[in-house]
Amino acid sequence: MMQERSVSGFLAYLVETGRTSVEAASRATAIERESNQPIDIILRELGLLQEVAIATALADYFQVSMAPKIEPADANAPLEAIGVEFAADKAIVPRPVEDGSLVFAMANPLDHFTLDAVDYFFEQPFRLEVVTRSAIEDYFRSRSSDTGSSQEIDDIGVTDVDLQRLQDIARDAPVVKLVSRIIQRSVDEKATDIHVEPGSEVMHIRFRRDGILTAVESVPLSLHAGVISRLKILARLNIAERRLPQDGRVRLPVRGQDIDFRLSVVPTIHGETVVLRILDRETIRLDLGSLGYDQSSSDLIRDIVRRPNGMVLVTGPTGSGKTTTLYSILAELNSPEVKIFTVEDPVEYRLAGITQVQIDPSIGLTFASTLRSVLRQDPDIILVGEIRDRETAEIAVQAALTGHLVLSTLHTNSAVGCFSRLRDMGVEPFLLEATVRGVIGQRLVRRCCDECRGLDNKFGCAACGGTGFKGRQAAFEILTMSQPVRAAVAAKAGTQELEALAKHGGMIPLADHARHLAERGVTTMAEAIRVVELEAR
C-alpha cells in the first residue's frame, strides 16, 4: 500500500497546486471535521471542484493512476467477499487486471479505515486506483440491473447496518493483541471452544475445557466491535453484515503449528456473539485407545466394522465425541484398497486418502442430495455426519443394503434408542433389522488429574488448573446385533425390552461403565452422575 496521507495534507496540496484557495480549504476542513463526510463529496457539494478534477487531484496526490471505466462484468469474487453493501457505501470496487493481482478502484483513498479493512481481509498487497464517485454509483446501478436485482441497489444506503461502527476493525494494536492472546491461551489450555459474549457493560470471554464452560476474563465493551470485526476478517466473513448469523473457518499459526478454527457469529440484543470451535489436529489422536476404549471393546468394534456392508451408528448428545469415535474407526479402515467418502456439516478433521464433502443447504447441497451423488462414485465406506431426517435415513439404509458400509451418528440417549428414533423418521423395522450391524452409545467424562489424584486432602493442582480433572475419556456401551435383538427390532419392541435383550447378550450399559470408571478412580462419582444418569444402587 502507499504511504498514508491525510485530509489536511490533501487540502494543503490543493492550495499549493492552485486548485483552490486557502479560505475554501479552511471551509472544507471545518465541514469535514463536523460532518465526517468524505472529502470528495464536500468539495463537490461546495462547488470548489468538478468531480473529475477532484479524482484527478486525488490520483496526483497519491501518485496513482485513474481507473478506466468499470464495467458490470468486473463484479468478481473480491467484491462478494467484502460485501456489496460495504463496497457501495465506501465507494470501492475490485477491478480485475491481466496479471491477476488485486487492484481496487476507490473514490476516496483518504478513507484509511476502508483501506485497513481490505488490507486485513485479503492479507496480500493490492494496488489502488482513483475513480469518481459517480462512476462507482453507475457501476453498482448497472450491476444491479444486469443481475436482475434492483432491490440490492435500492437497499444500499438504507441498510440497518451501521457501517460507520465498522471503523473499530482498523488495525488497532490492542484489539489485535487481545485476539491473538485469547487464541494462544485457548490452545495452551487445551480448550475446545472460545466464547466471546457481549454483555450490557463488559464483554465476557469463556473457554470450554474438558466439556465445562469457564469464565476466563472480561474486557471493556468498547473493544467488542473491534474484536468481532477482527475475527470476521480472519474467517473471511462479511464484516458489513451484522443482522444475520454467519459461519466461517480459518487456519491460524499458533505456537508453531497450524490450527483450524470454526467460527459461528450470531446477533444478540447486546451485539454479535462469537463461538470459535478449536480443531487442533495435532492434539487429537484418532485411535480408539486414546478415547478410553480398552482392548476388548476396541476388538469388538473392529469386528462390527470389518463386515463389508451394513450400518454402524454412534449415539449421544452434542459434544459426546461421536465424530471423533467415527474418525478413529475410519482411520483404521482407511487403506488404498477402499474408497471412503465422508458427508459432513462441517468437515471437522481432514484425513489423507479420504474424500470429504461439506454440505451447504443454502445451495441445495444437503445430506440427502450429496449421498445420492456419492453412491454414484463407487464408494466402499460412507460416513454420514448425522442422520437428521427421513430422506437421509432412507438413503443411508439403502446404501447399507446395496453393499456399502455406512457410519453415522444419531442424537439419542442410549444405543437402543436409535431404533425408535429411526422408526419415527419413517424407516421400516425390517430394514433396520437387516442393515444395522452395531450401535455405540457414548458420553465423555473428565479424567481425574494424574498429578493430584490420590493425594490426601488435595483436589486440584497447577497441572489441571485447580479443577482436579485433566482430559476426558469415553464412557460407552456397545450394542451388537444378536439374533434375539434383531428379532425384537423387527417386531417393533420397545426400548426397555431391547435394553434387556442387549444386556443379556453381553452389553455393559453406559451407566454401569461410567460407575466402573468412578470406582477405578479414573473419574469421580460426581462427574459420572453429572454426565450419565446413574440409578441408585
Summary of the structure (lengths in Angstrom):
residues: 537
radius of gyration: 29.6
end to end distance: 71.3
largest distance: 97.1
contacts: 1677
relative contact order: 0.06
helix: 43%
strand: 22%
